[in-house]
Amino acid sequence: MKITVCIGSSCHLKGSRQIVEKLQSLIAQNDLKDRIELSGVFCMGNCTNGVCLTVDDKIYSLKPEDTEEFFQNEVLGKMEQK
């Protein structure tokens, strides 16, 4: 699974660093380092909607405080389906 987080200036101001750090922590806690590729990209062109990220090319907008719930639903939930 590939997760890409926008780290451009608009998303940075909206908390992309906190989201990346939380995702890194959650990936480690769930022992998924070998199954999830986490990367950053500068600007996804969707600057008006929170922090943009993709999970296997599906686009999401996220706030730092929603990261854990997002991880449970969109990452762990999809890992279990595979």
C-alpha positions as MATLAB code, in Angstrom:
seq = 'MKITVCIGSSCHLKGSRQIVEKLQSLIAQNDLKDRIELSGVFCMGNCTNGVCLTVDDKIYSLKPEDTEEFFQNEVLGKMEQK';
ca = [
       0.000    0.000    0.000;
       1.289    3.466   -0.849;
       0.364    6.571    1.154;
       1.445    9.956   -0.185;
       0.999   13.122    1.886;
       1.139   16.630    0.437;
       3.852   18.656    2.131;
       3.429   21.803    0.026;
       3.108   25.154    1.775;
      -0.701   25.212    2.081;
      -0.912   21.670    3.478;
       2.117   22.291    5.695;
       0.269   25.205    7.301;
      -2.763   22.942    7.809;
      -0.748   20.262    9.644;
       0.820   17.898    7.130;
       3.903   17.467    9.332;
       1.769   16.303   12.272;
      -0.092   13.912    9.977;
       3.151   12.432    8.605;
       4.545   11.977   12.122;
       1.334   10.335   13.340;
       1.181    8.028   10.304;
       4.827    7.034   10.863;
       4.005    6.207   14.479;
       0.854    4.243   13.598;
       2.654    2.285   10.883;
       5.392    1.342   13.365;
       2.915    0.486   16.151;
       1.046   -1.866   13.816;
       4.282   -3.405   12.458;
       3.432   -2.424    8.869;
       6.735   -0.875    7.758;
       7.235   -3.632    5.202;
       3.681   -3.312    3.810;
       3.160    0.471    3.632;
       5.221    2.978    1.682;
       4.813    6.483    3.135;
       6.051    9.390    1.051;
       5.578   13.115    0.569;
       4.913   15.234   -2.481;
       4.864   18.989   -3.066;
       1.321   20.095   -3.978;
      -1.450   17.860   -5.204;
      -3.394   20.817   -6.608;
      -6.228   20.555   -4.072;
      -5.077   23.309   -1.707;
      -8.478   24.440   -0.466;
      -9.351   21.104    1.200;
      -7.342   20.338    4.337;
      -4.175   18.281    4.039;
      -4.314   16.207    0.875;
      -3.123   12.650    0.779;
      -3.610    9.571   -1.325;
      -3.938    5.932   -0.385;
      -3.233    3.805   -3.440;
      -4.094    6.798   -5.681;
      -7.444    7.598   -4.002;
      -7.437   11.239   -2.812;
      -8.461   12.239    0.718;
      -8.422   15.465    2.726;
      -7.459   15.170    6.355;
      -7.036   17.212    9.528;
      -4.294   16.250   12.010;
      -6.837   15.403   14.714;
      -8.546   12.887   12.393;
      -5.376   10.961   11.493;
      -5.835    8.039   13.881;
      -9.464    7.433   12.859;
      -8.470    7.736    9.190;
      -5.678    5.185    9.689;
      -8.046    2.736   11.378;
     -10.716    3.036    8.676;
      -8.857    3.643    5.434;
      -5.534    1.915    6.035;
      -6.059   -0.932    8.497;
      -9.542   -1.551    7.099;
      -8.129   -1.996    3.585;
      -5.190   -4.091    4.820;
      -7.642   -6.544    6.356;
      -9.541   -6.832    3.063;
      -6.406   -7.890    1.187;
];
